[in-house]
Amino acid sequence: MNIRAHRKLKATVNGTLPKGKSGCADDDTGTGLDGESYKLCGKSSDAWVHVTYGRVSGWIPAYCTTQWNPR
């Protein structure tokens, strides 16, 4: 999954979070933050979560994670 610089699907890709790998979610609200709406991973939402994977930080669609429970 692409880790993006901003909460938009066409934002610059900072890096990739490989399928099955874990990143550290930097958002402790448990709700994700509003960004550009998307229809991905079988869901429609505008919730994004900020993650760090290795030395790469950025945004991923919250509903495309397996251990995230956005609004």
N, C-alpha and C positions, 0 to 999 in steps of 0.2 A: 504494500500500500504506500502511495506517495505521501511523504511528510512535506507539507506546503508552508510557505513563508507567511501566508495570510489565510483567513477563513473563506477562501474562494477556490473553486475547482480549477481555475486557470492561473492561479498564483504560481510563482516560481517554486519548483520542486527543490527542497533543501537536501533530500535524501529519501531513502526507502526503508520502510519497516517490513521485513520479509514475513511472509505468511507463516504463522506458527511461532513467531518470535514475540517477546514481550518488550514493551517500552515502559517508561515511567510516566504516568499521567501527572502533570503539573497542576491540574485544576482540582482543588479539593472541595468544590461546591457540590459535586455529584450530579450536576445538571448539564454540564457543557455550556458553551457560550454561543450566542447567536452569530451566525454568519450567513453566507450565501446558501440558499436552499438547494437541496440535492435529492435525487432519487437514485440511491445506490444500495447495494447489499440487501435488496428486498424491502427497503424502507424509504419513506419520504420524510425529510427533516431539515432543520437549519442548525442543529446542534453540532458543534465542533469541540474537540478536546485537544489541549496542548500537551504534547508528549516530548520526551527525550529518549532517543535510542542511540547509545554510544555517545558520540560527540555531536549528533544531529538533533536539533530541536525544531519544532514547528507544529502545524495543525493537521489533524486527521478527522474525517467525518466520524462523529461519536457512534453512530449506529453500525459502523463497519468494524467494531471491536467486539471481542467476545466477553470481556470482563468489565464492561462499562454499562451503566444503566441510566441513560439520560432520560429526561422528562418523558 
